[in-house]
Amino acid sequence: MAILEFEPVTEDDRVIHWRAEVLERAGYAREDVLLLALDPHVDLHLALDLVQHGCPHETALQILV
């Protein structure tokens, strides 16, 4: 189930929706997905790399925000 249950209308909406889906698949908690997806300063690639290399999600969140 997608974390964001809305139909993206604008390009910004589509980007946020896509970021949320990617973060959700990477295993971030729901509230963290929203925080990270909505913040344009969060590096999505870093968010994924951290957890793919064994960093706990809680630690990754502290690094990212």
Backbone as a ProteinNet text record, in pm:
[ID]
protein_1_A
[PRIMARY]
MAILEFEPVTEDDRVIHWRAEVLERAGYAREDVLLLALDPHVDLHLALDLVQHGCPHETALQILV
[TERTIARY]
84.3	0	88.9	61.5	140.9	116.1	222.8	214.9	130.6	138.4	62	-51.7	-170.9	-288.9	-356.3	-294.4	-355.7	-310.3	-385.8	-352.5	-268	-140	-55.1	-108.8	-112.8	-165.8	-52.7	29	137.8	266	364.8	495	554.9	539.7	588.3	520.2	389.5	315.3	371.8	398.9	450.9	588.3	671.2	804	792.8	709.6	691.4	635.3	537	475.4	579.3	659.9	764.4	868.2	912.6	1010.4	955.2	829	766.7	763.2	729	724.6	863.1	965.4	1101.4	1146.9	1121.4	1161.7	1084.7	957.8	876.2	932.3	967.8	1025.8	1160.1	1231.2	1360.1	1344.2	1219.4	1193.6	1183.9	1181.6	1166.8	1027.3	1016.2	886.9	798.1	666.6	569.7	594.2	610.9	629.4	762.5	862.9	992.5	983.8	905.9	886.3	828.5	728	665.8	764.1	836.7	934.8	1040.1	1094.7	1201.3	1150.8	1034.2	981.6	943.6	895.8	850.6	964.2	1080.1	1193.2	1279	1276.9	1353.5	1504.7	1549.2	1692.2	1749	1660.7	1705.9	1752.4	1874	1932.6	1876.3	1790.1	1724.2	1825.3	1924.5	2025.9	2103.1	2134.7	2203.2	2113	1984.8	1889.5	1885.7	1889.4	1887.4	2021.3	2130.4	2264.4	2290.7	2248.7	2273.9	2213.8	2086.1	2022.4	2070.7	2105.7	2156.8	2293.3	2365.1	2495.9	2490.3	2370.1	2354.8	2329.8	2314.3	2286.6	2142.4	2121.8	1984	1903.2	1774.9	1690.3	1690.4	1691.5	1688.5	1815.4	1930	2055.9	2057.3	2009.4	2002.4	1918	1807.5	1719.9	1793.7	1870.9	1947	2050.7	2110.1	2210.2	2143.4	2026.7	1960.6	1892.8	1843.4	1769.4	1845.9
-117.5	0	123.9	215.3	337.2	425.8	488	575.5	699.2	749.6	868.1	826.8	832.7	789.9	910.4	965	1074.6	1067.6	1131.5	1136.1	1260.3	1241.1	1357.2	1440.5	1570.8	1661.1	1741.1	1801.1	1883.2	1801.3	1857.8	1790.8	1775.6	1875.9	1865.4	1750.9	1735.3	1624	1490.2	1479.7	1353.8	1320.8	1421.5	1399.2	1353.4	1419.5	1381.3	1240.1	1209.2	1076.1	969.7	995.7	900.8	883.7	995	986.7	902.1	924.1	848.3	699.1	664.3	523.2	459.3	529.9	477.1	458.1	555.5	546.9	436.7	422.2	316.8	178.5	160.2	32.9	5.7	111.7	96.4	61.4	64.5	20	127.7	253.1	360.5	356.3	396.8	401.8	507.1	488.4	577.4	724.5	757	897.7	951.5	865.4	906	924.9	840.3	852.6	990.4	1029.9	1160.5	1273.8	1267.3	1369.9	1381.5	1269.5	1269	1304.5	1254.1	1278.7	1425.1	1488.4	1627.1	1728.3	1686.8	1779.4	1774	1878.5	1875.7	1877.6	1906.1	1909.7	1772.5	1675.2	1539.8	1471.4	1420.9	1350.7	1208.6	1183.1	1052.6	940.7	966.1	863.9	829.4	928.6	903	824.3	859.8	788.6	639.8	609.6	470	402	471	413.4	379.2	466.1	440.9	307.7	286.8	163	41.5	61.5	-51	-97.4	-7.5	-43.8	-77	-103.2	-154.9	-53.1	72.2	174.1	156.8	152.2	143.2	265.5	245.3	353.6	473	446.9	555.6	641.2	576.9	648.7	723.7	661.1	726.2	852.1	844.9	961	1075.2	1044.2	1146.5	1210.2	1132.7	1184	1274	1235.3	1302.5	1433.3	1444.7	1568.5	1655.7
0	0	0	-87.4	-97.1	23.8	68.8	185.6	156.9	36.1	-1	-92.5	-41	-114.9	-179.7	-281.7	-354.8	-499.4	-583.5	-725.4	-749.8	-785.8	-811.1	-926.6	-906.5	-1007.9	-1071.9	-989.3	-1040.4	-1049.4	-1114	-1121.9	-982.6	-897.8	-759.9	-686.4	-705.6	-645.3	-691.7	-820.7	-875.8	-817.1	-799.6	-742.2	-597.4	-519	-378	-369.2	-451	-451.4	-485.8	-588	-628.4	-517.6	-458	-348.7	-233.2	-199.2	-90.5	-122.4	-244.5	-283.8	-273.3	-318.9	-315	-170.6	-86.8	54.6	127.4	94	154.7	117.9	-9.4	-53.1	14.8	51.1	117.9	265.8	315.5	451.5	557.3	516.4	614.4	674.3	800.7	870.1	804.9	815.8	750.4	781.5	908.8	945	891.1	882.5	827.2	676.4	610.9	466.3	433.9	507.4	483	506.8	616	648.4	538	495.6	396.4	256.7	220	85.5	65.8	170.2	159.4	165.5	213.1	227	100.6	19.7	-105.5	-84.1	37.4	66.1	102.6	124.8	157.9	29.8	32.6	-82.2	-85.7	-181.4	-191.5	-214.5	-296.9	-324.2	-196.9	-116.9	9.3	103.6	107.4	193.2	159.3	30.6	-12.7	12.1	-20.3	-1.6	144.2	234.2	376	420.5	390.2	436.2	357	229.8	150.2	200.4	266.4	320.6	469.6	520.7	655.1	764.1	730.4	830.9	879.8	1011	1061	1016.9	992.8	944.1	1039.7	1169	1267.2	1255.1	1236.5	1221.8	1089.2	984.3	853.7	861.3	931	946	1015.4	1118.5	1189.9	1098.3	1011.8	917.7	813.6	767.4	655.9	691.3	813.2	848.8	944.9
[MASK]
+++++++++++++++++++++++++++++++++++++++++++++++++++++++++++++++++

